[in-house]
Amino acid sequence: MPAVIHWFRRDLRLTDNSALHESVRSGAQVVPVYVLSTWKKAHDWTGPLRQQFLCGCLDSLAKNIEALGSRLIISAGKAVEELEKLVHETGAGAIHFNRDPDPFGKEVERQVEALCARLGIRCCGSKDVVLHEPGEVLTGGGQPYRVFTPYSKNWLALPKMRTLPRVTALGPAAMVDSLPLPTLAHWDLKLPEQAQLLAPGERAARERMKHFIVSGILAAYGTKRDLPAGQTTSSLSQDLRFGLISIRELYARCQAHAAEHPAAAGSVLTYTKELAWREFYMAILHHFPQVLEQDFNETLRQVDWPGTDEAFQAWAGARTGFPIVDAGMRQLLTTGLMHNRVRMIVAMFLTKDLHCHWMRGEQFFHQHLIDAEIGSNNGGWQWSAGTGADAAPYFRIQNPWTQTLRYDPAGEYIKHWLPELREVHAPRFCEAPRDGRPLAAGYPLPIVDHGVERERTLALFAAGKGR
Ligand SMILES: Cc1cc2nc3c(=O)[nH]c(=O)nc-3n(C[C@H](O)[C@H](O)[C@H](O)COP(=O)(O)OP(=O)(O)OC[C@H]3O[C@@H](n4cnc5c(N)ncnc54)[C@H](O)[C@@H]3O)c2cc1C
C-alpha cells in the first residue's frame, strides 16, 4: 500500500487530530511533514515571539513522533512545491491535512487539491480547527449571520463531534532528507531581551488545559474573566491557534466539568460562548473576506482617521502615559499575549483617542501576538473601532481611566507590567494626573486628554458616516 503524507499545519499534536487519525486509519505508512515559510524579517505580520513559540512546538512534535518510531520531515518553501517533491520521493498515494479557516490557508489548499488531481492521488482535507465550519451555522434562510447572539444560539444547539484517541503508531520513518528543526535564525529573527514565553508543545498545552479546568479558574470564569490581574481566563488561545489541543477535547472536558459540578455550569456556558466568538469571527472572515481590506459596516467606510505616526509609536512603545494602556502593550511586547479586556482598552484607545486606523493596530497585534488569529484579530479590532460585525456602537467610547477603576482598581495588573509605577498609590491610575506631574520619574504624562479626543471622535464619525 503506498504511503500517505500527513501535512502538519496548525494541528501540532498527536491527540485527537482528525486528519492524522485518518492517515493512520488508512493502514499505510504515514509520512509526517511540516513546511516552513521562507520569508525574512521584512515580513510585517509575524515576529520573533510567535516564531519562537512555533519552533518549540515543532521540537516537541518531532520528539513525540520519534517516540513512535517515525520522524517529522521538515522542509521549507511553497507548500505545494514541497509536497510535490515529497510525493515523488515517497511514492505517496494521498495527502492528508486539516482544513485551515483563513483565506490564505484555503488558497494553499486549492493548490494542493489541484496538485493531487494532476498526480492522480487522493487529497483528504478534514474538519479539525473548529467545532462548526462556517457553512454549518446559517440562518433559516441559508444566509450567514451578521450578529453574534443568534449565531451563538444556533452554534450551541448543534451536535458536537466526539474526540478521537491519541495516535500510537505511524509506521517506520520515511528515508527522505529533512532540514533540521528550525530556530529563529531561519527567518533572520532574534528574541527581544525581555521576552517571557509560555512553554510550547502539546504536553505543556495539555497541562494548561487541565489546570484551567481543575484549579477553579473555569468555575470562576463567569465572574472573574474581565479582571486582567492574575490568571482569570484559560490562557489557551495560542494552544488553539497552533492546534496543541483540540477544540473538541476542550469543549468536551468543559461540558464534563459542568455535568460533575452543577455550580460551575453558568461559567462553563459563558466560556463556551467565547469559543463560539472565535468561530463567529472565522465565519465572518469566510463569508465576508473583504473585512481584511475595509470596514464591515459600509456606512463608516468614509470616516477619517487622522492619527499621527508619533501617536502610533507612543502607543506601540507603551509610552502613552495611560498606565492601563502602557501595561497592556508591555505585556504584549514581553509575552506575545494580552488579556482580552485590556486588548479592548488599548484597541479603543488607539482608534478613538489617537484616531489611528484600526488596520494599523490589527497589523501590529498580528505581528506580536503568539495567538494571532486572522478572524479574531480582525473581528476584535473592528469591534473596538465600532466598524465591525456586531461591534460596539462607535459612540460608545470606553474611558481608559474608568475602565482601570472598574477592572484593575488596586493597580495589580499595572504594577506587574510597569514596575516603575510600583510605588504609586493605585487610585492615581484611575484619573489623569491632577497636579500635572508624572506618576514616576521618566514615566510620560498622558499624551492626550480623553474628554477632548472623545468629542473629536464623535465629530469625525458624524462627518464621515454615510458620506
Ligand atoms: C483587538 C483584539 C484583538 C484580538 N486578537 C485575537 C487574536 O489574534 N487571536 C485570538 O485568539 N483572540 C484574539 N482576541 C480575542 C481575545 O482577546 C483572546 O482570544 C483572549 O484574550 C485569549 O485569552 P484566553 O485564551 O485566556 O481567553 P479566554 O477568555 O479563556 O477565552 C477562551 C477562548 O475563546 C476564544 N475567544 C475569547 N474571546 C474571544 C473574542 N473576543 N474573539 C474571538 N475569540 C475569542 C479564544 O480562542 C480563547 O482562547 C482579540 C480581541 C481583541 C479585542
PDBQT file of the ligand as one rigid body, heavy atoms in Angstrom, charges set to zero:
ROOT
HETATM    1  C1  LIG A 501      -8.386  43.930  19.471  1.00  0.00    +0.000 C 
HETATM    2  C2  LIG A 501      -8.491  42.450  19.750  1.00  0.00    +0.000 A 
HETATM    3  C3  LIG A 501      -7.687  41.555  19.072  1.00  0.00    +0.000 A 
HETATM    4  C4  LIG A 501      -7.768  40.188  19.332  1.00  0.00    +0.000 A 
HETATM    5  N1  LIG A 501      -6.950  39.330  18.633  1.00  0.00    +0.000 NA
HETATM    6  C5  LIG A 501      -7.044  37.997  18.861  1.00  0.00    +0.000 A 
HETATM    7  C6  LIG A 501      -6.214  37.092  18.149  1.00  0.00    +0.000 A 
HETATM    8  O1  LIG A 501      -5.422  37.463  17.275  1.00  0.00    +0.000 OA
HETATM    9  N2  LIG A 501      -6.307  35.774  18.458  1.00  0.00    +0.000 N 
HETATM   10  C7  LIG A 501      -7.187  35.297  19.409  1.00  0.00    +0.000 A 
HETATM   11  O2  LIG A 501      -7.231  34.081  19.651  1.00  0.00    +0.000 OA
HETATM   12  N3  LIG A 501      -8.008  36.139  20.059  1.00  0.00    +0.000 NA
HETATM   13  C8  LIG A 501      -7.958  37.463  19.837  1.00  0.00    +0.000 A 
HETATM   14  N4  LIG A 501      -8.766  38.312  20.532  1.00  0.00    +0.000 N 
HETATM   15  C9  LIG A 501      -9.774  37.751  21.447  1.00  0.00    +0.000 C 
HETATM   16  C10 LIG A 501      -9.335  37.552  22.908  1.00  0.00    +0.000 C 
HETATM   17  O3  LIG A 501      -8.743  38.725  23.398  1.00  0.00    +0.000 OA
HETATM   18  C11 LIG A 501      -8.369  36.381  23.102  1.00  0.00    +0.000 C 
HETATM   19  O4  LIG A 501      -8.892  35.226  22.482  1.00  0.00    +0.000 OA
HETATM   20  C12 LIG A 501      -8.189  36.071  24.580  1.00  0.00    +0.000 C 
HETATM   21  O5  LIG A 501      -7.681  37.193  25.250  1.00  0.00    +0.000 OA
HETATM   22  C13 LIG A 501      -7.230  34.912  24.739  1.00  0.00    +0.000 C 
HETATM   23  O6  LIG A 501      -7.020  34.617  26.095  1.00  0.00    +0.000 OA
HETATM   24  P1  LIG A 501      -7.657  33.309  26.734  1.00  0.00    +0.000 P 
HETATM   25  O7  LIG A 501      -7.293  32.119  25.946  1.00  0.00    +0.000 OA
HETATM   26  O8  LIG A 501      -7.271  33.318  28.172  1.00  0.00    +0.000 OA
HETATM   27  O9  LIG A 501      -9.202  33.616  26.555  1.00  0.00    +0.000 OA
HETATM   28  P2  LIG A 501     -10.481  33.049  27.315  1.00  0.00    +0.000 P 
HETATM   29  O10 LIG A 501     -11.197  34.200  27.914  1.00  0.00    +0.000 OA
HETATM   30  O11 LIG A 501     -10.137  31.934  28.199  1.00  0.00    +0.000 OA
HETATM   31  O12 LIG A 501     -11.400  32.570  26.114  1.00  0.00    +0.000 OA
HETATM   32  C14 LIG A 501     -11.400  31.219  25.620  1.00  0.00    +0.000 C 
HETATM   33  C15 LIG A 501     -11.125  31.176  24.159  1.00  0.00    +0.000 C 
HETATM   34  O13 LIG A 501     -12.206  31.759  23.441  1.00  0.00    +0.000 OA
HETATM   35  C16 LIG A 501     -11.708  32.471  22.318  1.00  0.00    +0.000 C 
HETATM   36  N5  LIG A 501     -12.062  33.882  22.488  1.00  0.00    +0.000 N 
HETATM   37  C17 LIG A 501     -12.219  34.546  23.650  1.00  0.00    +0.000 A 
HETATM   38  N6  LIG A 501     -12.620  35.816  23.405  1.00  0.00    +0.000 NA
HETATM   39  C18 LIG A 501     -12.692  35.945  22.072  1.00  0.00    +0.000 A 
HETATM   40  C19 LIG A 501     -13.049  37.023  21.211  1.00  0.00    +0.000 A 
HETATM   41  N7  LIG A 501     -13.412  38.225  21.681  1.00  0.00    +0.000 N 
HETATM   42  N8  LIG A 501     -12.985  36.824  19.886  1.00  0.00    +0.000 NA
HETATM   43  C20 LIG A 501     -12.626  35.618  19.384  1.00  0.00    +0.000 A 
HETATM   44  N9  LIG A 501     -12.300  34.560  20.147  1.00  0.00    +0.000 NA
HETATM   45  C21 LIG A 501     -12.335  34.721  21.478  1.00  0.00    +0.000 A 
HETATM   46  C22 LIG A 501     -10.200  32.261  22.303  1.00  0.00    +0.000 C 
HETATM   47  O14 LIG A 501      -9.927  31.165  21.467  1.00  0.00    +0.000 OA
HETATM   48  C23 LIG A 501      -9.885  31.938  23.750  1.00  0.00    +0.000 C 
HETATM   49  O15 LIG A 501      -8.737  31.146  23.932  1.00  0.00    +0.000 OA
HETATM   50  C24 LIG A 501      -8.706  39.703  20.286  1.00  0.00    +0.000 A 
HETATM   51  C25 LIG A 501      -9.511  40.614  20.967  1.00  0.00    +0.000 A 
HETATM   52  C26 LIG A 501      -9.406  41.977  20.709  1.00  0.00    +0.000 A 
HETATM   53  C27 LIG A 501     -10.289  42.926  21.464  1.00  0.00    +0.000 C 
ENDROOT
TORSDOF 0
